[in-house]
Amino acid sequence: MKLCKPFSRSLYLLPFLLLCGVLYQVIASSRNVPTLTGVTTAMAESGAVPIAPRIYAAHKLCDLSDKEIDECSGLAASRRYPGYLWVHNDSGDSARLFLINLAGKTVAQVNLQDAENVDWEDIAIVGTGKNAWLYVGDIGDNNENRKHVVIYRLHEPTIDLRHSPVTITVPCERMKLTYPDGAHNAETLIAAPDGNLIVVTKTLGESAIFRTPQPFRADAKQQLVPVGKYQFGHTGWLTRLATGGDLSPDGKRLIICTYTEAYEWTLPRVNPWTMVWQTKPNIFVLPVMKQCEAICYSADGSRIYLSSEKVPTPLYELVAKSP
């Protein structure tokens, strides 16, 4: 997605800022900022589930071969087709999803009927097999002037992988969301197992976290409920802007990325979406990319995938190392 409002006028500074991101990763090693292979121990507070923090090893899988995926802004691991990922572009593209394999090849393009891509920023998935639901978050708002944002929902469609690549058009449901305190720019959408949705705003200050008061309902309009705030970032604005996130398939871990870092929480047992922001996450530096805005857990939860806007579009895999 495009950079948030304060920076959209300063894109000419992006190469310099990205260089700063590289320098930040060097500096991080002397500032006790954990790296992929050196995360700190998470503090299980407020009833957090007592599972061990992870150490990840990162490697690049490929660059995506489909040049039409040039503004990758969301990733979700397919539940119906293990080993495949759902991908989408942000604003400027049509209302479509891509299904890719881990070699970076597009096997399907899925057009959403009667949908619009105003500013698609994240995609989430819940369920298993044919019962899995995809949620597409049209939640970007750089100028913070949208009266409402939109969530699209669809079942994972039937794809004949034997005859790929294929292009299909499928129906989808939609739901409008409003904020209680005016418009926000957001790039992180989380789908909880109970059907509620979580939105994390993108801002230099404290990110506001909102939850839907009820599970998804087609053609409904819900006002989001504030559930917490969290300040991302250690050094510089690249670390402060939340650009994507995902919930692990077992519902125990939450991952949110900025342009240079990832934050992984263990969800509390009680009131998870209120209490989690009061607990301490594991924080680790991500591989250097042009504009990291897409992250997800694998279908089995054992690893993390991430990607970036701009061509060539990279696909990275972070594998959880054995204790």
N, C-alpha and C positions, 0 to 999 in steps of 0.2 A: 504494500500500500504506500501511498505517498506519505511523506513526512507530515507530522501534525502541524497545525497552523503557524506557530512561531517560526518554523523552519522552512515552510514551503516557499518563502521568498528568498531563501538563501541556499538554493540547491548548488550554486556554484562553489560553495564551501565544502560540498560532500566529500570530494577526494581528500581534502585536508583533514576532515573529521574522521574519515575512515583510517587515515594514517594515524590519527590520535588513538583510534581504537586499537591498532596494532601496538602502539607504544604503551597503551594501558595494560595490555596483556603482559608485556615485559615488566612493567612496574608492579603489576599485581603480585608477582612472585615475591616481592619484597614487602608487600603490605598485608600479608596473611589472607589474601583473597584466594580461596581454594581453586585449583584447576581440575580438569576432568579426572585426573588420576590422583587427586589429593584433596578430596572434599572433607569438610569438618563434620563432626558428629552432631546430628540433629538433636535438639532439646525437645523431648516429649513432654510438652506442657498441656495443661487444660484438657487432660483426658486423651491425649494423642495415642493412637494405636501403637503399641510397642513393637515396631518392626525396625530392622536395622537400616541405617542409612546406606546408600549405595555409592560405589566408586565406579565411574564410567571410563571406558577406553573409546576414543573416537577415531573413526576413519572414514574417508570419502568413498562412497559407493560408485558414483558416476556423475556426469552432467546429463540432464534430461535431453533426450534426442528431439523432442517435439518443441520447435522454436515458437510455437503459439503459446506455450507456457512461459511467458516472459515477465510476469509480475506475480510470482507464486506468493500467495498470501495466506494459505491455509492447507493443512495436511490432516488426514484422518486415516487410520488403518482399517481396511475393510474387514468386516466380521464374516461376510459371506464368501469372500475370496481371500483366504489367508495368504500373506506374502504380497499383497497388492495394496496400493495407497490411493486414496482420493485426494485430488489436488484442484485448486481453483486459482484464477487470477483475481486481482482486485478491480477497482473502477476502470472503465474503459473497455472492458471485455463484455461479451454477451453473457447471458445467464446460463452458464454451462459448467459442468464438472468434467474432470479427466480422471480416468482410472489408469494408473501406471504400475509397472512391475518394478522390482528392485534393481533392474538393469537400466532403468530410466526410459523405457519404451512405453508409449501410450497404447493401451489395448482397447480403450473405449472413450468416446466423447458422449456425454449425457447432457442434453439440452433440457432445461426446466421449462415446462409449458406455462405460458402466461406469467412468467417471473421477470424481474428486472434486476440488473446488477448496477445499483446506484454506487455502492462502495462495499463490496463483499470483503470481509476481513478475516473470517475464521470459519472453520467447519468442525463439527463435533459429531460423535457417533455413540449410540448406546444400543444394547441388545445383542443378540447372537443370531447367526445364520440368516435365514429369510425374515426373521423378526427384527432385524437391526434397523434402526432409524438414523438417517442423516439429518443434521440440522445445519443450515447454512446461515451465517450471521451477516446480514447486510447492515452492519452497525458502525461503519466508518462515517465520520462527520468532521472533516478537517476544519471547516468554518464554523462548526457548532451552531448550525442554524436549521437543522432538520426538526420538524414537528414530531416525528416519530421515526423509529427504525423498524426493520422488518426481519423476522426469522422465517426461513422456509424449511419445511420438513417433507421428507420423502422416504419411503422404504428403499433399502438398497435394491436397485433394479436388477433384473435378470440379464446377465451378460454371457453370451456364448464365447468363451475364451478360445474355442477351437477355430473360430473364424474372425479373429481380430486382425486389424482394428475395425471396430464397428462404431456407428453413430446412431443414437436413438434419441427420441424425445419422450419424456415421461411427465405425468401430472405431479403436482406438488401442492402442499397446503401452506398457508401463510398465517402469521400472527404479527400484529403490530405491538411495539413496546414504546412506552414513554418513560421519561425520568421525572422524579418528583420535584427536582430543583432546576429544570431547564436542560438544554441539550448538552451532550458530552460526546467527545470523540473516543471510540473504543476499537480495539483490535483483538480482544480475547473473549472467546465464547466457550463456556464449559457446560456440558450436558450431564446432569446428575441422574443416577439410576431411578430416582423417584419421579422423573419427568420434569423437574424444575430446571431452569437455566440460570447460569451465572454469567454476568458481564463485568469485565474489569476495564476501567477507563485508562486511556493513554495520556499521561500528563507528566510534566517535569516535577510537580509537587507530589503529594500523596495521591496514589491511585484510589479512586472510590470503587467499591465493589457492591454490585447490586444483584438481587435475586428476584425471579418471578414469584409472585405470591401464590400462583397455581401452576400445575403442569401445563404443557402446551395444549392449546385448544384452537382448532382451525377457525380462521376468520374472526378470532377474538382480538381484543385490545386490552393489554394489561399495563398497569403502572408499576414499574420496578420498585423494589423495596431495598433501601440501603442496609447492608449487613456488615460493613467494615471498611477500613482504609489500610493501605500499606504503602510505605515509601520504598520503592525500588532504588537501587543504585549505590555505588561506592565512590566512583570517580568519574566525573563528566556526564554530560547529558545522554550519551549513548547507552549508559547503563541504567537510566532512569525510566525509559519509556517501555511499557509493557506492550509487546507486539504479537503475542500468541500464547496459547496454552492448551492443556489437555488433562483429562482425568484418566488414571490407569483403569484397565478393564475390570479389575477387582474392586475399584472404588477406594483404594487405600492410599494412593499417592496422587499428588497434584503437581504438575509442572507448568511454569510460566516462564517465557523467555523475554529478554530485552534484545537490543541489537548486539550485545556482546556477552551476556551472561544468561544462565538458567537458574531458576529457583525451584527447588523440589521440596514439597511439604509432605509430612505424614498427616493424614486427616484425623482429627479428634473423633472419638466415638460419639460424643454428645454435642448437639448443635454444631456440626462440622463447619458450616459455612459462616457462622458467626465467630467461632472460636479459632479457626485455623490461622487467621491473620494476626493472632496474638502469640502464635508459636514461632519458633525459629526454624527457617528452612535451611537445607543444604544449598550453598551457592557455588556455582562453578563456571569458569570461563569457557565460552564456546569457541569452536574453530572460527578463524577469521573468514567472514563472508561480506559481500557488498551490502546486504540489507536483510538480515535475518528476521523473518516475520512468520515463519511456519514451523510448528513443532507438534509432535504427537508420540504417544506410546505405540508400540507394536501390539498386534492383536492378542498376544500372550503376556504382554506387560514386561517382558524381559529386556527390552531395549527401547531406545528413543530414536526417532527420525526427525531431521530438521532440514530446512531448505531456505532459500533466499530469493528475493526479487532480483531482477536483471539477468540478462543472458550473458554467458552460459549459466543456466540454472543448476546449481549443485544439489546433490542429495547426500547427506551425511547420516551415518549410523553411529549411535552411542550404545555400546554394549556394556551391560552391568557385569562387572568382574566378580568372580567368586570370592567370598570372604577369606 
